[in-house]
Structure formats: C-alpha cells, structure tokens
Amino acid sequence: MTVLSNVAVFLIFFVLLQLFPENRDFQFFLLGLSVLIVGSLATVIFHSGTPEGTLDSSGSENQTEESVKFNWWDWLKSRIYFQVAFIYMTTRIVVNVSQVFLPFFVDDVLEMHALNDQAITTVPLVLYISSFFGSLAMNRLNQKFGRRGGYILGGLVSIVPLISMFFLTKEVSYFVYVAVIVLGFGSSIIMVCSVSLESDLVGDRVSTGAFVFGSLSFTDKLSNGLIIFAIQNRDQVSKHIVMLSETLIPAAAAACGVIMAFFTVIPR
C-alpha cells in the first residue's frame, strides 16, 4: 500500500503539471493539499471502520513461558537485535534518501526539464511502479534464497543502478529510466526482507514487539533525518552534492546492509 500511495502522489503531480504548467509553486501547494486531505480521510476511515481483535492476558495463545518472561530491555542484551536494527536502518537510508533526492537529481543534475518538464514526475513514478512489481516476486525469492539470500540479492541489485547513475550526464539522461527500474526492484526486495526480519526477530515474543518495531523505526527516522539535515544544512547544495546524495550515499548504505546480512544469523 505504501508503494501504491506513492504512485498516487506522482500521478496527481503529473496531472497538476498538465493543468498548471507555468506555476510550479501552485502545483506543489495543490499537491500538498491533496495529500493532506486524502491522508486525513484515509486515517479517519481506518480508525473508525477497522474492527480490532482482543488478546488474552498473556498477549497471545502461542506464547511460550520463556517468551512471556522476556522483557523489552532484554533486547538490549541481544546481538541479533542490533544486527537487524542496522540492516533495517541502512535499508531505510537506501530507500528514503534515494527517493528524496531523485527529483532534484532529475531536475538539477540531469537537467531533464530542458527536454521534458514532466520527467520530474515520470522518473519517480517509474521507480514506484517497479517497486510494486518487485514486491510481487518476494514469495518466490524467499522460497529460493531465504531471508538473508533475498536481502543480499536485493542489495546488490540496488547498488548497480545507484553506481551507474553517478556516471549519467544530461546527454544520456534518459538512461535514468533503466536505472530506476532496476533500483525500484532492488529496493523493494530489501525493504520487504528487512521488515520480515523484524517479524522473525520478534517471533512469539509479541509482548515486546512494540519495542522492537518502535525502536527500529526510531533508528530509521534518526539516521535519515541526520543525513538529510547534514546535506540540506549547507550554504549551497551544489549539483555535485545532489549527485552524491542520490547515488553514492545510498549505494554505501546498501553495501553496509549487505555485509551485515552476510554475517547475520537470521532468526526464524
């Protein structure tokens, strides 16, 4: 659903480009307003219309006595917890940073607006559509390679287009479409695998699941926030900085995630 919502955002932006081609500020104003309204309505519908089940006093019928005694602070003594946290954090850096700077990469570095003003929407749209189709292949990949193998494969697939984008110039800018197709597929694989690793890590210790998912999400938000703040908090964000932010930083994060996954015994 995350991928589909992102696709919807860029479809709306694409329509706004057709309706108001000369007013970029008004385009972003209407886009932000549309996202706010639709998101608020979806939230209200979800909270008011989704039935909520109940659990017994132990939290789950499938919990063992050992898992019931397991407290949230016990995770801080577990090496595998920090390994999975690192994998999830690097995965989010790959996905979020590359997506945040992709429109700037298309507009400022490749200067595709000179040939096609709609490229700022169509390139990210192709990325999200590719991510959607990549997620459809996850069952088969998990069966063939497992969690760790699937993550390593997805990480390597993500690194290749990120490195290739570093060498793109405006003369061959349309090759970015090929790159984002591959990137979307690879980033979808590592995203699904990393979330699956979180669930595997929790297992039947569901009473501590909130801490695991919450703390790992916090590392994601903190790391991405610090990276984007460090990039944007400069006197001038040059084309070279945008290029590094879109290509080498996510590629380095993907490589770190792959290395950690290789040396991690995945909990099942």
N, C-alpha and C positions, 0 to 999 in steps of 0.2 A: 504493500500500500504506500510505503514511503516513496518508492520509485514512481508509482502512478501519480502521486500528488505532485512530485517534481515535474513530471511530464505535463501535467495540467497547468502548472505555473508558466512554463515556457510556451505552451500553446496559447494561453491568454496573452502573454507578452508578444507573441507572433501576430496575433490579431490586432493588438494595440499599435504595433508598428505599421500595419496596413491602414488603420483608421487615422492615426496622427503621426505621419512620417516625419514631420519637421519639428516636433515638440517633444524632445527626449525627457525633460523634467516632468511634463504632464503624463507621459507614458508610465514612468516609474511611480508617480503618485497614484494613478488608477490601478496599477498592478499591486501596489502595497495595500490599497483599499480593498481590492477584490480578494486578496489572500486573507486579510483580516476578517472580512465579513464571512467568507466561506468557512474559514477555520473556526470561527466562533460558533457558527451554526452547527458545524460537524461535532464540535465539543459538546454543545447542549444536547444534540440528538443522542450522542453516545452515552452521556451520563444519565439522561432521562429515560432512554429506551433500552438499555442493555441490562438484562437480568443478572444478578450477582449471586453466585452459589455460596454455600456455607460449608465450613470445615468443622471437624470435631475438635475437642480441646487440645489434642496433640498437634493439630495443624494438618495432618494427612494420615490416612489409613495405612499408607505404605511406609511410614517412617519406622526405622528400627530404634531399639532402645539407645544404641550408640549415637544415632543421629539426633535424637531428642535432646541428649545431653550436650550436644555440640553447640557452643555459643558463638556469637558473631566475632568476638575477639580472638577466638581460636584460629580464625582465618589468617590473622597477622603472624601466626607461627608457622604457616604453611608456605613452603617454597612454591608449590604449584599455583597458589593463588596469585603471587606476584608475577609468575611467568605468564599466566593467562591475562593478567592485567596489562602487562607490557605488550602482549600480542594485540589485545583489543585497542590499546592506546595508539600503537603505530598504525593499525588498520584505519582507525578514525582519522588520523593525520593524512594518510594517503587519500581517503575518500573526500574528506571535508576541504582540505587545503587545495587539492586539485580542482574541486568544483567551485570553490570561492573565486579563484584567480583565473579560471578558464575564460569567462567573458572579457576580462582585461587582457589576457593573452591574445585572444582573437582580435580584439579591437585595437590595442596599443602596439603589440609586438608584431603580429602578422599583418596588421592594417587591412583586414579584410573588408572593412566598411567602405573602402575606396571602390571595391568591385561589387560588393553585395552587402547592403546595410542590414539585411536580415540574418547574416551569419552569427551575430551576437546571440541570437535565439536558436538558430538551427543547429549549431555545433553542440551546445549543451543538450539540446533535445535529442540529438542522435546518441549522445553519451547515455542518457537516461533510458532510452528505448533499448539500447544494447544491454544495459544493466538488467532490465526487465527480462530479456531473453536469456541472459546469463543465469539468473536465479532459477529459471525453469529447468536448467540442466543439473541442478545441485543434487537431486536424488541419485542420479546415475553416477555422478562424480564421487559422492560419498560411498556408494557401494563399491566402486572400483578402487579408490585411493584412500578412503577413510578420511577422518577429520584433518589429521596432520598432513597427509599427502595432498589432499584437496587444497589446503591453505598454501602449502609450498608452491603448488602448481599455479594457483591464482596470483600469488605474489610475484612469481617470475613472469607470468603473462602481463601483469601490471607494469613491471619495471621496463619491459621492452618499449612500449609506446611512449612512456614518460621520457626515456632517454632519447628516443627518436625525435620527439617534439622539441628537444633542446636545439637540434640542428636545423629546424624548419626556418625558412625565410619567407618573406611575403611573395617571392617569385614562385614558390612551390607551396603556397599556403593551403591549397585545397587538399593536400595530403593529410591535413589535420583531421579530416573526416575519417580516414582509415585508422588513424591513431586512436581517436576517441571511441571507435567501435571496439577495438581490442581492449582499450583501457576500461570501458564500461563492463565488458565481460569479466575481466580480471578482478576489478574492484568489487563487483557483485559477489564473486566467489569468496574472496577473503572476508567480506562483510558478513555473509551468511555463515561461513565457517567460524569466525570469531565469536559471533553470538551463540552459535551451537556449542562452542567450547565453554562459554559461561554456564549454559544449562547443564552440560556434562559435569562441570566443576561443582555445581550445587548438588546435583544428584537427588537423593532422598532427604537431604538436609534443608528442607523447604523453609523451616523457621528462620534460617539465616539468609535465605535467598534475597530478601530486600537489601541487606547489607552488601552482598556481592554485586548485584546489579547496580545498586546506587553508587557504591564506591568506584566501580569500574567506569561508570558513566561520568563520575566526577573527574577521574584522571583524563578521560577523553575531553571534557569541556575545558579543563585547566590547561592541558597541553596545547590544544588547538587555539585557545584564547591567547596564550602567551606567544605562540608562533605568529599568529596574525597581528597581534599588537606590536610585536617587535618589527614586523615588516612595515606596517602602516604608520608606525610612530617615527617616521623618518622625515626630515625636512623635504625630501623629494623622493618619490618612488619612481625610479627610472625604468626604462624598458628592460634593462638587464636584470633588475631586481624582480620584476614581474616574471621574466622568463625563468629565473632560478626558483621562484616560488611555485610556479606551475609544474616544473619538471624535476629538478634535482632534489628539492626538499622532499616531495612525496616519494620519489624513487629511493632516496636514502632510508626513509621510514619503512618502505616496503621491504627493502633488503634487511633491515634490522628485524622486522617481523618474521621474515622467512628464516633467518638464522636462529631466532629464539624458538620458533616452531620446530625446527630440526632437532634441537636439543631438549625439547619438552616431551615428557611422557604424558600423552593426552589422557585425561581421566575419562572413563567410560562407565 
